[in-house]
Amino acid sequence: MEDQWNHANLLTGVIYKTSNNVVTESLAYQYDAVGRRIGQSVDDNGNGTVDRRESDIDDAAGLLATGERQGVSLAQSRA
C-alpha cells in the first residue's frame, strides 16, 4: 500500500499493490478550501480508469454520510 500526501499534510491518495508491485486498486481524495474531505475517486481494479466517484456530506459536527454521486442511497458513516 502506498499513501500520497499534499503540502497541507492531507491524504490525497492510496494505492494498493500486489507483492509484485501491480496496482490492484487506487483511491484519490478531494478536499475543499478549508481541508475537509469532500469526495473520492475510486479505481476498483487498478486499470487506471475511475470506476466510481463518491461525495462526502458533512456538517459542522463532522462526516454524516458518503455515497456515490450518481446513486440515490447514502451509507451513514457517523452522526
trRosetta pair geometry for C-beta under 8 A, 3 or more apart (Angstrom, degrees):
i j d omega theta_ij theta_ji phi_ij phi_ji
1 14 6.5 -13 -170 -171 100 96
1 15 7.0 155 -157 81 50 51
1 16 5.5 -17 -103 -106 78 62
1 17 7.1 -174 -75 23 30 77
2 14 7.2 154 80 -158 51 47
2 15 4.4 -10 57 57 101 102
2 17 6.8 38 -8 -6 104 118
3 11 6.2 -63 -165 -133 107 100
3 13 7.3 150 -164 88 43 58
3 14 5.8 -16 -106 -104 62 74
4 11 7.3 98 74 -163 54 59
4 12 5.0 -68 108 70 98 89
4 13 3.8 11 44 56 124 98
4 14 7.3 -143 17 -65 82 33
4 15 7.3 61 -23 -11 108 99
5 9 5.9 -5 -178 -139 124 40
5 10 6.7 149 -154 70 73 33
5 11 6.0 -45 -98 -99 73 43
5 12 6.3 136 -127 9 18 92
6 9 7.3 -84 72 -14 63 14
6 10 5.2 -7 40 54 107 87
6 12 5.0 88 -37 -40 97 130
8 35 6.2 -134 143 -103 145 113
10 29 7.4 -129 148 100 101 127
10 31 5.6 -10 158 -44 161 156
10 35 6.0 -158 -78 -147 135 91
10 37 7.8 171 -171 -74 119 85
11 14 7.1 12 176 -50 117 93
11 29 5.9 56 107 30 80 149
12 28 6.6 -3 159 -156 72 69
12 29 5.5 -137 -142 56 33 89
12 31 7.9 -80 -100 -10 80 110
13 26 6.6 0 -171 -177 106 97
13 27 6.2 168 -150 89 58 60
13 28 4.8 -13 -98 -106 98 62
13 29 6.5 -154 -67 11 44 79
14 26 6.9 177 89 -151 53 55
14 27 4.7 12 48 49 92 105
15 23 5.9 -58 -172 -125 105 105
15 25 7.8 169 -155 91 44 51
15 26 4.7 -6 -109 -109 72 97
15 27 8.0 -152 -69 28 41 62
16 23 7.1 99 77 -158 54 61
16 24 5.0 -61 106 62 101 95
16 25 4.4 15 43 55 122 88
16 26 6.9 -152 21 -73 72 50
16 46 7.5 -103 74 -76 84 116
17 21 5.4 -6 174 -144 136 35
17 22 6.1 145 -158 66 80 34
17 23 5.5 -45 -97 -92 80 45
17 24 6.5 153 -115 4 24 87
18 21 7.0 -54 69 15 71 17
18 22 4.6 5 29 49 113 92
18 24 6.0 98 -42 -41 83 118
22 46 7.0 86 151 143 77 154
23 26 6.1 -11 -171 -44 122 109
23 43 7.9 13 148 104 122 131
23 46 3.7 171 118 -153 83 114
24 45 7.1 -60 -173 -162 53 39
24 46 4.6 -81 -130 -34 8 140
25 42 7.5 -13 -171 -170 96 86
25 43 6.4 170 -156 92 49 72
25 44 6.0 -20 -121 -158 98 28
25 45 6.9 2 -87 -72 70 13
25 46 5.6 -68 -51 -53 29 88
26 42 7.6 167 88 -153 50 45
26 43 4.5 16 51 47 89 114
26 46 6.5 104 -14 -106 91 64
27 40 5.5 -8 -171 -176 98 125
27 41 7.2 153 -158 77 49 51
27 42 5.5 -10 -106 -105 76 72
27 43 7.7 -144 -67 27 37 71
28 40 6.4 154 78 -158 46 69
28 41 4.5 -6 56 53 102 100
29 37 5.6 -49 -174 -134 116 111
29 39 7.5 161 -155 93 53 43
29 40 5.0 -28 -101 -100 60 91
30 37 7.2 106 77 -158 46 64
30 38 5.4 -58 104 65 93 89
30 39 4.7 -1 51 64 113 87
30 40 6.8 -167 12 -80 78 37
30 41 7.5 68 -25 -16 107 90
31 35 5.5 -12 180 -142 134 33
31 36 6.3 147 -155 72 81 32
31 37 5.6 -52 -96 -97 76 44
31 38 6.2 125 -135 6 22 89
32 35 7.2 -51 68 20 67 17
32 36 5.1 0 34 55 108 88
32 38 5.0 91 -42 -41 90 130
36 56 7.8 -144 151 95 93 131
36 58 6.3 -133 -179 57 134 147
37 40 7.4 5 180 -51 115 92
37 56 5.4 60 111 17 87 159
37 63 7.8 -4 64 -87 105 120
38 55 6.7 -24 161 -152 69 74
38 56 5.6 -142 -149 49 25 98
39 53 6.4 18 174 177 125 90
39 54 5.9 173 -155 92 77 54
39 55 4.6 -31 -96 -108 106 51
39 56 5.9 -150 -71 3 45 80
39 69 7.6 19 -133 -57 133 113
40 53 7.3 -180 92 -153 43 55
40 54 5.1 -1 55 56 84 100
40 56 7.8 65 -10 -35 87 102
40 66 8.0 8 21 -157 110 126
41 50 4.6 -50 -176 -129 112 123
41 52 7.7 172 -154 92 51 43
41 53 5.2 -21 -104 -105 71 81
41 54 8.0 -174 -81 21 27 70
42 50 6.9 93 61 -155 38 72
42 51 5.8 -57 101 58 82 92
42 52 5.0 -7 55 63 108 85
42 53 7.4 -177 16 -85 77 31
42 54 6.8 39 -14 -6 115 107
43 46 6.1 106 128 -81 113 25
43 47 6.7 -153 -175 46 113 59
43 48 6.6 16 -138 -86 150 6
43 49 6.2 129 -126 70 100 41
43 50 5.9 -76 -74 -100 77 39
43 51 5.9 115 -130 -3 36 94
44 51 4.4 -43 3 39 102 160
44 52 7.2 50 -38 10 111 101
45 51 7.1 94 7 -51 86 142
50 53 6.4 27 164 -59 128 87
52 68 5.6 -61 -173 -120 117 112
53 68 7.0 100 77 -150 51 69
53 69 5.1 -9 95 6 101 122
53 70 7.9 90 55 -11 90 91
54 66 5.5 35 162 174 125 96
54 67 6.3 -179 -151 100 89 17
54 68 5.5 -59 -100 -91 72 46
54 69 6.9 -165 -118 -26 21 76
55 66 7.3 180 87 -149 38 58
55 67 6.5 -20 56 66 79 67
55 68 7.8 69 13 179 78 12
55 69 5.2 89 -20 -81 111 84
56 63 5.9 -57 -171 -131 115 102
56 65 7.5 168 -154 91 52 45
56 66 5.2 -23 -102 -100 70 83
57 63 7.7 97 75 -159 47 62
57 64 5.1 -56 103 64 89 106
57 65 4.8 3 51 58 110 88
57 66 7.5 -168 17 -79 74 34
57 67 7.5 2 -6 19 113 99
57 74 6.9 -15 18 -149 132 151
58 61 7.9 -149 -177 67 85 59
58 62 6.0 -84 -151 151 112 26
58 63 4.8 -55 -95 -101 110 41
58 64 5.6 164 -109 2 42 83
59 62 7.4 -3 61 41 64 31
59 64 6.2 52 0 -39 91 123
61 79 8.0 3 114 158 135 48
62 78 6.4 -29 113 92 125 115
63 66 7.2 -2 -176 -47 119 92
63 77 5.1 -30 126 80 115 137
63 78 5.9 67 81 47 90 97
64 76 7.0 -54 164 -138 62 78
64 77 7.0 111 128 43 17 92
64 78 7.5 -104 -115 74 27 53
64 79 6.8 43 -130 -112 72 52
65 74 4.0 46 163 158 138 124
65 75 6.5 154 -156 75 87 39
65 76 5.2 -52 -97 -105 92 48
65 77 5.9 165 -111 2 31 88
66 74 7.0 156 75 -161 24 86
66 75 6.1 -23 66 62 76 91
66 77 5.6 60 -2 -45 97 126
67 71 5.8 -122 169 77 100 114
67 73 6.3 -160 -137 105 129 46
67 74 3.5 -85 -45 -109 138 71
67 75 6.3 151 -82 12 80 67
68 71 3.6 73 68 6 110 115
71 74 8.0 151 101 -66 109 54
76 79 7.0 2 -179 -57 120 87
